[in-house]
Amino acid sequence: MLRFTYHPNIFRLSDVRCRRRDFVKLVSVVVPCYNEQEVLPMFYEEITKISAQMSEEYPELAFEFLFINDGSKDKTLEILRSLADKDERVRYISFSRNFGKESGMYAGLKNAKGDYVVVMDADLQHPPSFLPQMYSYVRDGEYDCATTRRVSRKGESKIRSWFARQFYKIMNKISQTEIVDGAQDFRFMSRQMVDAILDMSEYNRFSKGIFSWVGFNVRYIEYENVERPAGTSSWSFWGLFKYSLEGIMAFSTAPLAISSLLGIISCAIAFILMIVTIIKTLAFGEDVAGYPTTICVIFLLSGLQLFCTGILGQYLSKTYLETKRRPIYIAKETDELYRRKKNSDDSAEN
């Protein structure tokens, strides 16, 4: 008779296939990374400490850590290789270039093997200490997702904070998808919710909108903004501005309606000016200067036409990119390939 001993602090991914699925619940922690060499060791130390505590409190839990290297220019990939060498739970996917955080999150969700999936940043602005509380909400099935919501923007400039608040207000007014102000990508999700998100395999991704659009029961945890312990953010003001435009284009057709409304208003103004000009000329005998009036009308209508054409062009460009069906990301290296190559090299040396 065989006897098996289970220790919550010792885990191999291969063990999951050997145990009853109703006993082991695998939690996949997805971590997009871009130039995070300064903070990665600190993040790994913190996440392993929290996961060990959770495994002791909840013996049914096992963890894997899936890092997505989004074309980093620093030593992020080297650090991930060293982590994979010493911890079998560490997995990684390294992109051929920088595809953006949205592609990184999609790659993580697609390759996560867990019954639950966590998405969080490596900069420790998403505190790993929240994971036990988040799991307690999702564990019993009452909630499909536990996520965080910032109630303050400590460390951000006032201008950036103001624009962020205005974005949420505008987005919620012009779209049918409600996005909670301050909601983060830091989420603890059930497998059912993750599969629903993966069914939306669109090229132009806006995850904040996708998370809300798929629905499910979500529990929000409010917290104060946490500053990075090391390194600098890769998000610039211009980058966030473009990201907000992506969100508006992805989840609202209001800009098209606005362009149509502007066209109607400009036609109405032109018609009124024409009536006024006719009345002045016929009833009062006033001479109307033609050159300045014509120039003003031409500039007004040309500006409106260019504005509306630009909006239409944005939507057409998104449609064009979707129809190309290009891959959302391209993987250059994975932990499996790295381990296989390393084992092959070791065998050749022996």
LOPAVO-87193 format. One record per residue (C-alpha): residue in one letter; residue number from 1; x negated, y negated, z. Coordinates in Angstrom, 1 decimal, padded with zeros to 4 digits. Layout:
BEGIN
- aa  i  xx  yy  zz
- A  NUM  X  Y  Z
...
This chain:
BEGIN
- aa  i  xx  yy  zz
- M  1  000.0  000.0  000.0
- L  2  -001.4  -003.3  -001.0
- R  3  -001.3  -006.3  001.3
- F  4  -001.7  -009.9  000.2
- T  5  -002.7  -012.8  002.4
- Y  6  -001.5  -016.3  001.4
- H  7  -003.4  -019.3  002.6
- P  8  -001.8  -022.7  001.7
- N  9  -005.1  -024.5  001.4
- I  10  -006.6  -022.0  -001.1
- F  11  -005.0  -022.2  -004.5
- R  12  -005.7  -020.9  -008.0
- L  13  -003.5  -021.6  -010.9
- S  14  -003.6  -018.0  -011.8
- D  15  -001.9  -017.1  -008.5
- V  16  001.3  -018.8  -009.7
- R  17  001.8  -016.1  -012.3
- C  18  001.3  -013.4  -009.6
- R  19  003.8  -014.6  -007.0
- R  20  007.5  -014.8  -007.0
- R  21  008.7  -018.0  -008.6
- D  22  011.2  -018.6  -005.8
- F  23  008.3  -018.7  -003.3
- V  24  005.7  -020.9  -005.0
- K  25  006.7  -024.3  -006.3
- L  26  004.0  -025.9  -008.4
- V  27  003.7  -029.7  -008.2
- S  28  001.9  -031.2  -011.2
- V  29  000.3  -034.6  -010.5
- V  30  -000.1  -036.5  -013.8
- V  31  -002.7  -039.3  -013.6
- P  32  -003.4  -041.5  -016.7
- C  33  -006.9  -042.9  -016.6
- Y  34  -008.6  -045.7  -018.5
- N  35  -012.0  -046.8  -017.3
- E  36  -011.4  -045.7  -013.7
- Q  37  -014.9  -044.5  -012.8
- E  38  -015.1  -046.6  -009.7
- V  39  -011.9  -045.5  -008.2
- L  40  -011.5  -041.9  -009.3
- P  41  -013.6  -040.3  -006.5
- M  42  -011.6  -042.2  -003.9
- F  43  -008.3  -041.2  -005.6
- Y  44  -009.3  -037.5  -005.7
- E  45  -010.3  -037.5  -002.1
- E  46  -007.0  -039.1  -001.1
- I  47  -004.8  -036.9  -003.3
- T  48  -006.4  -033.7  -002.1
- K  49  -006.1  -034.7  001.5
- I  50  -002.3  -035.4  001.1
- S  51  -001.7  -032.3  -001.0
- A  52  -003.4  -030.2  001.8
- Q  53  -001.2  -031.7  004.4
- M  54  001.9  -031.0  002.3
- S  55  000.9  -027.4  001.7
- E  56  000.6  -026.9  005.4
- E  57  004.0  -028.5  006.1
- Y  58  005.7  -026.9  003.0
- P  59  004.0  -023.4  002.5
- E  60  005.9  -023.0  -000.8
- L  61  004.0  -025.8  -002.5
- A  62  001.0  -025.5  -004.7
- F  63  -000.7  -028.3  -006.7
- E  64  -002.4  -029.0  -009.9
- F  65  -004.0  -032.3  -010.8
- L  66  -003.7  -033.3  -014.5
- F  67  -005.8  -036.3  -015.5
- I  68  -005.4  -038.0  -018.9
- N  69  -008.5  -039.8  -020.1
- D  70  -007.2  -042.4  -022.4
- G  71  -010.4  -043.0  -024.4
- S  72  -012.3  -044.5  -021.5
- K  73  -015.6  -046.3  -022.3
- D  74  -017.2  -045.7  -018.9
- K  75  -018.1  -042.4  -017.1
- T  76  -014.5  -041.4  -016.4
- L  77  -014.8  -038.2  -018.5
- E  78  -018.0  -037.2  -016.8
- I  79  -016.3  -037.5  -013.4
- L  80  -013.4  -035.4  -014.5
- R  81  -015.8  -032.7  -015.7
- S  82  -017.5  -032.7  -012.3
- L  83  -014.1  -032.5  -010.5
- A  84  -013.1  -029.6  -012.8
- D  85  -016.3  -027.8  -011.9
- K  86  -015.6  -027.8  -008.2
- D  87  -011.8  -027.6  -008.1
- E  88  -009.9  -025.1  -010.3
- R  89  -006.7  -027.1  -009.7
- V  90  -008.1  -030.0  -011.7
- R  91  -007.1  -030.2  -015.3
- Y  92  -007.7  -032.9  -017.8
- I  93  -007.0  -034.0  -021.4
- S  94  -009.4  -036.5  -023.0
- F  95  -008.1  -038.5  -026.0
- S  96  -010.1  -039.1  -029.2
- R  97  -009.5  -042.9  -028.6
- N  98  -007.4  -045.2  -026.5
- F  99  -003.8  -044.5  -027.3
- G  100  -002.3  -046.5  -024.4
- K  101  -000.7  -045.6  -021.1
- E  102  002.6  -044.5  -022.7
- S  103  000.8  -041.8  -024.7
- G  104  -001.1  -040.8  -021.6
- M  105  002.1  -040.3  -019.6
- Y  106  003.7  -038.4  -022.4
- A  107  000.7  -036.1  -022.8
- G  108  000.8  -035.4  -019.0
- L  109  004.5  -034.7  -018.9
- K  110  004.2  -032.4  -022.0
- N  111  001.3  -030.4  -020.5
- A  112  002.4  -030.3  -016.9
- K  113  003.2  -026.7  -015.7
- G  114  004.9  -027.6  -012.5
- D  115  008.4  -027.1  -011.1
- Y  116  008.0  -030.8  -010.0
- V  117  006.0  -033.5  -011.8
- V  118  004.5  -036.6  -010.2
- V  119  003.3  -039.5  -012.3
- M  120  001.0  -042.0  -010.7
- D  121  -001.9  -044.3  -011.4
- A  122  -005.5  -043.6  -010.4
- D  123  -006.1  -047.0  -008.9
- L  124  -004.5  -046.2  -005.6
- Q  125  -001.9  -048.9  -006.1
- H  126  000.5  -046.0  -006.0
- P  127  -000.2  -044.6  -002.5
- P  128  -000.5  -040.8  -002.4
- S  129  000.7  -041.0  001.2
- F  130  004.3  -041.5  -000.2
- L  131  004.3  -038.0  -001.7
- P  132  005.6  -036.2  001.3
- Q  133  008.5  -038.6  001.7
- M  134  009.3  -038.4  -002.0
- Y  135  009.3  -034.6  -002.0
- S  136  011.7  -034.5  001.0
- Y  137  014.3  -036.4  -001.2
- V  138  013.9  -034.1  -004.2
- R  139  013.4  -030.8  -002.4
- D  140  017.0  -030.2  -001.5
- G  141  018.3  -031.1  -004.9
- E  142  020.3  -034.1  -003.8
- Y  143  018.0  -036.3  -005.9
- D  144  016.3  -035.4  -009.2
- C  145  013.7  -038.2  -008.8
- A  146  012.1  -040.2  -006.1
- T  147  010.4  -043.4  -007.2
- T  148  009.0  -046.5  -005.8
- R  149  010.0  -050.1  -006.1
- R  150  007.8  -053.1  -005.3
- V  151  009.4  -055.7  -003.2
- S  152  006.5  -058.1  -003.4
- R  153  003.9  -058.9  -006.0
- K  154  000.9  -059.5  -003.8
- G  155  -002.3  -060.1  -005.7
- E  156  -000.5  -061.2  -008.9
- S  157  -000.5  -064.8  -010.2
- K  158  002.7  -066.8  -009.8
- I  159  003.1  -067.1  -013.6
- R  160  002.7  -063.4  -014.2
- S  161  005.2  -062.6  -011.4
- W  162  007.7  -065.2  -012.8
- F  163  007.5  -063.7  -016.3
- A  164  008.0  -060.2  -014.9
- R  165  011.1  -061.2  -013.0
- Q  166  012.5  -062.9  -016.1
- F  167  011.8  -059.8  -018.2
- Y  168  013.9  -057.6  -015.9
- K  169  016.8  -060.1  -015.9
- I  170  016.8  -060.5  -019.7
- M  171  016.4  -056.8  -020.2
- N  172  019.4  -055.9  -018.0
- K  173  021.6  -058.5  -019.7
- I  174  020.9  -057.5  -023.3
- S  175  020.7  -053.7  -023.0
- Q  176  022.9  -051.0  -021.8
- T  177  020.1  -049.4  -019.8
- E  178  019.6  -050.9  -016.3
- I  179  016.0  -051.2  -015.2
- V  180  015.5  -051.9  -011.5
- D  181  013.3  -055.0  -010.9
- G  182  010.0  -053.9  -009.5
- A  183  010.5  -050.2  -010.4
- Q  184  007.2  -048.3  -010.8
- D  185  006.0  -045.4  -013.0
- F  186  005.1  -043.7  -009.7
- R  187  007.7  -040.9  -009.7
- F  188  008.3  -037.5  -008.2
- M  189  010.6  -035.7  -010.7
- S  190  012.3  -032.4  -011.0
- R  191  011.6  -030.1  -014.0
- Q  192  015.1  -030.7  -015.4
- M  193  014.5  -034.5  -015.5
- V  194  011.0  -034.0  -017.1
- D  195  012.5  -031.8  -019.8
- A  196  015.1  -034.4  -020.6
- I  197  012.4  -037.1  -020.9
- L  198  010.4  -034.8  -023.2
- D  199  013.4  -034.3  -025.5
- M  200  013.0  -038.0  -026.3
- S  201  010.0  -037.5  -028.5
- E  202  010.0  -041.0  -030.0
- Y  203  006.7  -042.6  -031.2
- N  204  007.3  -046.1  -029.8
- R  205  007.8  -045.2  -026.1
- F  206  008.9  -047.4  -023.2
- S  207  008.9  -045.2  -020.2
- K  208  010.6  -047.6  -017.8
- G  209  013.6  -047.6  -020.2
- I  210  013.5  -043.9  -020.8
- F  211  013.4  -043.0  -017.1
- S  212  016.6  -045.1  -016.7
- W  213  018.3  -043.9  -019.9
- V  214  018.1  -040.2  -019.1
- G  215  020.1  -040.8  -015.9
- F  216  019.9  -038.3  -013.0
- N  217  020.1  -039.1  -009.3
- V  218  017.2  -041.4  -008.3
- R  219  016.1  -042.5  -004.8
- Y  220  014.2  -045.7  -004.6
- I  221  011.5  -046.3  -001.9
- E  222  010.6  -049.9  -001.3
- Y  223  007.0  -050.9  -000.6
- E  224  004.7  -053.8  -000.5
- N  225  002.3  -054.2  -003.4
- V  226  -001.1  -052.6  -002.8
- E  227  -004.3  -054.1  -004.3
- R  228  -006.9  -052.0  -006.0
- P  229  -009.7  -050.9  -003.7
- A  230  -012.2  -051.0  -006.7
- G  231  -012.4  -051.8  -010.3
- T  232  -010.2  -054.2  -012.3
- S  233  -006.8  -053.7  -014.0
- S  234  -006.9  -053.0  -017.8
- W  235  -003.6  -054.8  -018.2
- S  236  -003.9  -058.4  -019.5
- F  237  -001.1  -060.9  -019.6
- W  238  -000.9  -060.6  -023.4
- G  239  -000.8  -056.8  -023.1
- L  240  002.1  -057.0  -020.7
- F  241  003.8  -059.5  -022.9
- K  242  003.6  -057.1  -025.9
- Y  243  004.7  -054.2  -023.7
- S  244  007.8  -056.2  -022.7
- L  245  008.6  -056.9  -026.4
- E  246  008.3  -053.1  -027.0
- G  247  010.8  -052.5  -024.3
- I  248  013.3  -055.0  -025.7
- M  249  013.0  -053.6  -029.2
- A  250  013.3  -050.0  -028.0
- F  251  016.4  -050.4  -025.9
- S  252  018.3  -053.4  -027.3
- T  253  019.7  -054.7  -030.6
- A  254  020.4  -058.1  -029.1
- P  255  017.7  -059.8  -031.1
- L  256  019.4  -058.8  -034.3
- A  257  022.7  -060.2  -032.9
- I  258  021.0  -063.4  -031.9
- S  259  019.5  -063.9  -035.4
- S  260  023.0  -063.4  -036.9
- L  261  024.4  -065.9  -034.4
- L  262  021.7  -068.4  -035.3
- G  263  022.5  -068.0  -038.9
- I  264  026.2  -068.7  -038.2
- I  265  025.4  -071.7  -036.1
- S  266  023.0  -073.2  -038.7
- C  267  025.7  -072.7  -041.4
- A  268  028.2  -074.4  -039.2
- I  269  025.9  -077.4  -038.6
- A  270  025.1  -077.7  -042.3
- F  271  028.9  -077.7  -043.1
- I  272  029.6  -080.3  -040.4
- L  273  026.8  -082.6  -041.7
- M  274  028.1  -082.2  -045.2
- I  275  031.6  -083.3  -044.1
- V  276  030.2  -086.2  -042.2
- T  277  028.1  -087.3  -045.1
- I  278  031.1  -087.2  -047.5
- I  279  033.3  -089.2  -045.1
- K  280  030.6  -091.8  -044.6
- T  281  030.2  -092.2  -048.3
- L  282  033.8  -092.2  -049.4
- A  283  035.5  -093.9  -046.5
- F  284  032.9  -096.4  -045.4
- G  285  030.8  -096.8  -048.5
- E  286  027.6  -096.1  -046.6
- D  287  024.5  -095.1  -048.5
- V  288  023.0  -091.9  -047.2
- A  289  019.2  -091.5  -047.6
- G  290  018.8  -088.3  -049.4
- Y  291  015.0  -087.6  -049.0
- P  292  014.7  -087.5  -045.1
- T  293  018.0  -085.6  -044.7
- T  294  017.0  -083.0  -047.3
- I  295  013.6  -082.5  -045.7
- C  296  015.1  -082.0  -042.2
- V  297  017.7  -079.5  -043.5
- I  298  015.1  -077.6  -045.4
- F  299  012.8  -077.3  -042.4
- L  300  015.7  -076.3  -040.1
- L  301  016.9  -073.6  -042.4
- S  302  013.5  -072.4  -043.3
- G  303  012.5  -072.0  -039.6
- L  304  015.7  -070.1  -038.8
- Q  305  015.2  -067.8  -041.8
- L  306  011.6  -067.0  -040.9
- F  307  012.6  -066.4  -037.2
- C  308  015.4  -064.0  -038.2
- T  309  013.2  -062.3  -040.8
- G  310  010.5  -061.8  -038.2
- I  311  013.0  -060.1  -035.9
- L  312  014.3  -057.9  -038.7
- G  313  010.7  -057.1  -039.6
- Q  314  009.9  -055.9  -036.1
- Y  315  012.8  -053.4  -036.1
- L  316  011.8  -052.3  -039.6
- S  317  008.2  -051.8  -038.5
- K  318  009.3  -049.6  -035.6
- T  319  011.5  -047.5  -037.9
- Y  320  008.6  -047.2  -040.3
- L  321  006.3  -045.9  -037.6
- E  322  008.9  -043.4  -036.4
- T  323  009.5  -042.0  -039.9
- K  324  005.7  -041.4  -040.3
- R  325  005.9  -038.8  -037.5
- R  326  002.3  -039.4  -036.5
- P  327  001.2  -037.6  -033.3
- I  328  001.7  -039.6  -030.1
- Y  329  -001.9  -038.7  -029.1
- I  330  -004.9  -036.7  -030.2
- A  331  -006.8  -034.6  -027.7
- K  332  -010.6  -034.4  -028.2
- E  333  -011.4  -032.4  -025.1
- T  334  -009.5  -030.5  -022.4
- D  335  -010.6  -028.7  -019.3
- E  336  -009.9  -025.3  -020.9
- L  337  -012.3  -026.1  -023.8
- Y  338  -014.9  -027.5  -021.4
- R  339  -014.7  -024.4  -019.1
- R  340  -014.8  -022.0  -022.0
- K  341  -017.8  -023.8  -023.6
- K  342  -019.6  -023.8  -020.2
- N  343  -019.0  -020.1  -019.6
- S  344  -020.2  -019.4  -023.1
- D  345  -023.4  -021.4  -022.5
- D  346  -024.0  -019.7  -019.2
- S  347  -023.5  -016.2  -020.8
- A  348  -025.9  -017.1  -023.6
- E  349  -028.6  -018.2  -021.0
- N  350  -028.2  -014.9  -019.2
